[in-house]
Amino acid sequence: MRNALLILGILLFIAGPAAKIYHLDYANNYLIASALGLVMITAIGFVKKK
């Protein structure tokens, strides 16, 4: 589960800048999702494995 969340966070983090580069519709929403992905990656980095 942890790896799946990490992969999802990375994909969200990459999607925002890619949407801006390719001038997609609603690119600002993708940037918000990118920030959410960054928060997910950071949170997973600080939460210890059991």
Summary of the structure (lengths in Angstrom):
residues: 50
radius of gyration: 12.1
end to end distance: 12.8
largest distance: 42.1
contacts: 129
relative contact order: 0.22
helix: 80%
strand: 0%
